[in-house]
Each structure stands twice: as C-alpha cells, then as structure tokens.
Amino acid sequence: MSKLFKLKEWLTIGETALHLSGVLGEPVEEKDIYRLALDGHLRLSVDFVNHAAASLGEIVGEDKAKYFESTDMIKNYLAGGNKKPEKVMILLSTMLDKGRYINFDNRVVSISGVWDLMMRGCESLDIEHYYQQTIGGPEVTLTMLSGTFVHQGDKIAKIMDDFDNNEYTIGSKARLKTIEENIIKNNLSDNYANKLLEKHKADRKEYLKKRKSSKEENNYYLSSTV
C-alpha cells in the first residue's frame, strides 16, 4: 500500500479505484466504485470547498415526527363538492427508515468541508448517472422531490439552492447571464439587446425588493444535485 494513501483522509474516485486495484490484485475501474457505492459497499463523500447552503436536520422517533393537517379535496371533488372534506395528515418530516424521521430546521445555513452522501435522495440519482455514463448506458433523467441529503457524523443536512442562481427565476443574476449568452450566441442587434437588458434591470429591481421583504428561507429551494 502506498505511504501516501495512508496519509490521506479521503481519496478521489480515481485514487480509490487505483488503491483497490492494488489491494485486491485485480483491475478496479471508476465504474466499479460507483456500483459499489450504489450497492452500499462503499461510502462516497463530497467536499464543499466553496461552501453550500443547507438546512440542518435532527433524527427523531415516530412520536416527534411532524405532520400538517389538511383536507382531502380530491375526495370532496369526486363527491361533487357536496361532501364535507375529510381531514388528512400530511407528513412534514422526512422518513429515514422504520420508526426514524428527520426534522429539518427552516433556517438556511452555510456548510463546508467533507460530508458523506446519504444515498437516499437526489444524490443517489447523480451517482447512478455517473455510473451509467462510465458503462455507456442511458442518461438518468429521473428526478426526486425529496432533495439531496448529506451527513457529517450525527449532523444531517439537506442541500438548498438560491433562487438567485436559478436561470428560470425572473430578475435573478443567473437570468442575466442567460440573457447575455443569448445576445452573443444569436448576435442580436444592439437595439434588441438593450431592450432585453433594460427589461432585466427592471425585473432585477423588483426581484430584490421581494427578496428583501421575504423570509430568508423562502429565497431557497431544494437542490436536485450535489
């Protein structure tokens, strides 16, 4: 075993394949690392070098799981709207496994350093996509609404994205980048380009106004990737 490997706290995917090849005495490729991780034999981690926005969670028992009381509007609609809506309980907590749930804080904080992938949300789809790409398989187009989950020891975090970094958000800085790329790519006239930029300027002003007046957590949404 390389002395350098012994000094490292973590290895890249390529380094892991090289290391296992030496340990097992047979070729191990990156595709094998992804497959082993998907099958639960290896733990994959991510290093948030530039930090990441996240919501922190706490593991609780079933007795502390959070629910939201609502009405079953579908049954009421099917009954012709004449039936008194039934009360239904909607789970707000994230189910971890039988009898265990995660209650996430509404606040968005910044996390950094190395965190392990929990392989229960969108992160598992990312790894499946990487695996498929290494074996010449299809592009993974599935999505999950649950989000992306990581943990660092007992700490659990759900990764969040800022709406300001979303190109589909009117008035966002990401939207401006898309507009500028469109101007260059399609060689738009100065007159039309200026109209687009002026429109964004007005949208930006309105966006920042709404952002300032809303709760901090409302400026973020669940991330669909690590």
Contacts in CASP RR format, 6 or more apart in sequence:
PFRMAT RR
TARGET T0000
AUTHOR 0000-0000-0000
METHOD contacts of the structure
MODEL  1
MSKLFKLKEWLTIGETALHLSGVLGEPVEEKDIYRLALDGHLRLSVDFVN
HAAASLGEIVGEDKAKYFESTDMIKNYLAGGNKKPEKVMILLSTMLDKGR
YINFDNRVVSISGVWDLMMRGCESLDIEHYYQQTIGGPEVTLTMLSGTFV
HQGDKIAKIMDDFDNNEYTIGSKARLKTIEENIIKNNLSDNYANKLLEKH
KADRKEYLKKRKSSKEENNYYLSSTV
1 19 0 8 1.000
1 22 0 8 1.000
1 23 0 8 1.000
2 19 0 8 1.000
5 11 0 8 1.000
5 15 0 8 1.000
5 19 0 8 1.000
8 15 0 8 1.000
9 114 0 8 1.000
10 45 0 8 1.000
10 47 0 8 1.000
10 114 0 8 1.000
11 19 0 8 1.000
13 30 0 8 1.000
13 33 0 8 1.000
13 34 0 8 1.000
14 30 0 8 1.000
14 33 0 8 1.000
16 33 0 8 1.000
16 42 0 8 1.000
17 28 0 8 1.000
17 29 0 8 1.000
17 30 0 8 1.000
17 32 0 8 1.000
17 33 0 8 1.000
18 28 0 8 1.000
20 28 0 8 1.000
20 32 0 8 1.000
20 33 0 8 1.000
21 27 0 8 1.000
21 28 0 8 1.000
29 134 0 8 1.000
30 134 0 8 1.000
31 131 0 8 1.000
31 134 0 8 1.000
31 135 0 8 1.000
33 42 0 8 1.000
34 127 0 8 1.000
34 128 0 8 1.000
34 130 0 8 1.000
34 131 0 8 1.000
34 134 0 8 1.000
35 131 0 8 1.000
36 42 0 8 1.000
37 43 0 8 1.000
37 44 0 8 1.000
37 117 0 8 1.000
37 119 0 8 1.000
37 127 0 8 1.000
38 119 0 8 1.000
38 124 0 8 1.000
38 127 0 8 1.000
38 128 0 8 1.000
38 131 0 8 1.000
40 119 0 8 1.000
43 116 0 8 1.000
43 117 0 8 1.000
44 116 0 8 1.000
44 117 0 8 1.000
44 119 0 8 1.000
44 127 0 8 1.000
45 114 0 8 1.000
45 115 0 8 1.000
45 116 0 8 1.000
45 117 0 8 1.000
46 114 0 8 1.000
46 115 0 8 1.000
46 117 0 8 1.000
46 150 0 8 1.000
46 226 0 8 1.000
47 113 0 8 1.000
47 114 0 8 1.000
48 111 0 8 1.000
48 112 0 8 1.000
48 113 0 8 1.000
48 114 0 8 1.000
48 115 0 8 1.000
49 112 0 8 1.000
49 113 0 8 1.000
51 110 0 8 1.000
51 111 0 8 1.000
51 112 0 8 1.000
52 110 0 8 1.000
52 111 0 8 1.000
52 112 0 8 1.000
52 159 0 8 1.000
52 160 0 8 1.000
53 108 0 8 1.000
53 109 0 8 1.000
53 110 0 8 1.000
53 159 0 8 1.000
53 160 0 8 1.000
53 161 0 8 1.000
53 162 0 8 1.000
53 220 0 8 1.000
54 108 0 8 1.000
54 109 0 8 1.000
54 110 0 8 1.000
54 111 0 8 1.000
54 150 0 8 1.000
54 157 0 8 1.000
54 158 0 8 1.000
54 159 0 8 1.000
54 160 0 8 1.000
55 104 0 8 1.000
55 105 0 8 1.000
55 106 0 8 1.000
55 107 0 8 1.000
55 108 0 8 1.000
55 109 0 8 1.000
55 157 0 8 1.000
55 158 0 8 1.000
55 160 0 8 1.000
55 217 0 8 1.000
56 104 0 8 1.000
56 105 0 8 1.000
56 107 0 8 1.000
56 109 0 8 1.000
56 155 0 8 1.000
56 156 0 8 1.000
56 157 0 8 1.000
57 102 0 8 1.000
57 103 0 8 1.000
57 104 0 8 1.000
57 105 0 8 1.000
57 155 0 8 1.000
57 156 0 8 1.000
57 157 0 8 1.000
57 158 0 8 1.000
58 102 0 8 1.000
58 103 0 8 1.000
58 105 0 8 1.000
58 156 0 8 1.000
59 96 0 8 1.000
59 100 0 8 1.000
59 101 0 8 1.000
59 102 0 8 1.000
59 154 0 8 1.000
59 156 0 8 1.000
60 93 0 8 1.000
60 100 0 8 1.000
60 101 0 8 1.000
60 102 0 8 1.000
60 103 0 8 1.000
61 99 0 8 1.000
61 100 0 8 1.000
61 101 0 8 1.000
62 99 0 8 1.000
62 100 0 8 1.000
62 101 0 8 1.000
64 101 0 8 1.000
64 103 0 8 1.000
65 91 0 8 1.000
65 93 0 8 1.000
65 95 0 8 1.000
65 101 0 8 1.000
65 103 0 8 1.000
66 91 0 8 1.000
66 92 0 8 1.000
66 93 0 8 1.000
66 103 0 8 1.000
67 89 0 8 1.000
67 90 0 8 1.000
67 91 0 8 1.000
67 92 0 8 1.000
67 93 0 8 1.000
68 89 0 8 1.000
68 90 0 8 1.000
68 92 0 8 1.000
69 87 0 8 1.000
69 88 0 8 1.000
69 89 0 8 1.000
69 90 0 8 1.000
70 87 0 8 1.000
70 88 0 8 1.000
70 89 0 8 1.000
70 90 0 8 1.000
71 85 0 8 1.000
71 86 0 8 1.000
71 87 0 8 1.000
71 88 0 8 1.000
72 85 0 8 1.000
72 86 0 8 1.000
72 87 0 8 1.000
72 88 0 8 1.000
73 85 0 8 1.000
75 83 0 8 1.000
75 85 0 8 1.000
75 86 0 8 1.000
76 83 0 8 1.000
76 84 0 8 1.000
76 85 0 8 1.000
76 86 0 8 1.000
93 101 0 8 1.000
93 102 0 8 1.000
93 103 0 8 1.000
93 104 0 8 1.000
94 101 0 8 1.000
94 102 0 8 1.000
94 104 0 8 1.000
94 146 0 8 1.000
94 149 0 8 1.000
94 158 0 8 1.000
95 101 0 8 1.000
95 102 0 8 1.000
96 102 0 8 1.000
96 120 0 8 1.000
102 156 0 8 1.000
104 158 0 8 1.000
106 215 0 8 1.000
106 217 0 8 1.000
107 216 0 8 1.000
107 217 0 8 1.000
108 160 0 8 1.000
108 216 0 8 1.000
108 217 0 8 1.000
108 219 0 8 1.000
108 220 0 8 1.000
111 152 0 8 1.000
111 157 0 8 1.000
113 152 0 8 1.000
114 152 0 8 1.000
115 150 0 8 1.000
115 151 0 8 1.000
115 152 0 8 1.000
115 157 0 8 1.000
116 150 0 8 1.000
116 151 0 8 1.000
116 152 0 8 1.000
116 153 0 8 1.000
117 123 0 8 1.000
117 124 0 8 1.000
117 127 0 8 1.000
117 149 0 8 1.000
117 150 0 8 1.000
117 226 0 8 1.000
118 149 0 8 1.000
118 150 0 8 1.000
118 151 0 8 1.000
118 156 0 8 1.000
119 127 0 8 1.000
120 146 0 8 1.000
120 149 0 8 1.000
121 144 0 8 1.000
121 146 0 8 1.000
121 147 0 8 1.000
121 148 0 8 1.000
121 149 0 8 1.000
122 143 0 8 1.000
122 144 0 8 1.000
122 146 0 8 1.000
122 147 0 8 1.000
122 148 0 8 1.000
122 223 0 8 1.000
122 224 0 8 1.000
122 225 0 8 1.000
122 226 0 8 1.000
123 148 0 8 1.000
123 149 0 8 1.000
123 150 0 8 1.000
123 225 0 8 1.000
123 226 0 8 1.000
125 140 0 8 1.000
125 142 0 8 1.000
125 143 0 8 1.000
125 144 0 8 1.000
126 148 0 8 1.000
126 225 0 8 1.000
126 226 0 8 1.000
128 140 0 8 1.000
129 139 0 8 1.000
129 140 0 8 1.000
132 138 0 8 1.000
132 139 0 8 1.000
132 140 0 8 1.000
133 139 0 8 1.000
143 224 0 8 1.000
144 224 0 8 1.000
145 222 0 8 1.000
146 222 0 8 1.000
147 158 0 8 1.000
147 159 0 8 1.000
147 222 0 8 1.000
147 223 0 8 1.000
147 224 0 8 1.000
148 158 0 8 1.000
148 159 0 8 1.000
148 222 0 8 1.000
148 223 0 8 1.000
148 224 0 8 1.000
148 225 0 8 1.000
148 226 0 8 1.000
149 156 0 8 1.000
149 157 0 8 1.000
149 158 0 8 1.000
149 159 0 8 1.000
150 156 0 8 1.000
150 157 0 8 1.000
150 159 0 8 1.000
150 226 0 8 1.000
151 157 0 8 1.000
158 222 0 8 1.000
159 222 0 8 1.000
159 223 0 8 1.000
159 226 0 8 1.000
160 220 0 8 1.000
160 221 0 8 1.000
160 222 0 8 1.000
160 223 0 8 1.000
161 220 0 8 1.000
161 221 0 8 1.000
161 222 0 8 1.000
161 223 0 8 1.000
162 219 0 8 1.000
162 220 0 8 1.000
163 169 0 8 1.000
163 172 0 8 1.000
163 211 0 8 1.000
163 219 0 8 1.000
163 220 0 8 1.000
163 221 0 8 1.000
164 172 0 8 1.000
164 173 0 8 1.000
164 174 0 8 1.000
164 211 0 8 1.000
164 219 0 8 1.000
165 172 0 8 1.000
165 173 0 8 1.000
165 174 0 8 1.000
166 172 0 8 1.000
166 174 0 8 1.000
166 175 0 8 1.000
166 221 0 8 1.000
167 174 0 8 1.000
167 175 0 8 1.000
167 177 0 8 1.000
167 178 0 8 1.000
168 175 0 8 1.000
169 175 0 8 1.000
169 207 0 8 1.000
170 203 0 8 1.000
170 207 0 8 1.000
171 200 0 8 1.000
171 203 0 8 1.000
171 204 0 8 1.000
171 206 0 8 1.000
171 207 0 8 1.000
172 204 0 8 1.000
172 207 0 8 1.000
173 204 0 8 1.000
175 200 0 8 1.000
175 203 0 8 1.000
176 200 0 8 1.000
176 204 0 8 1.000
179 196 0 8 1.000
179 197 0 8 1.000
179 200 0 8 1.000
182 188 0 8 1.000
182 196 0 8 1.000
183 193 0 8 1.000
183 196 0 8 1.000
188 196 0 8 1.000
211 219 0 8 1.000
END
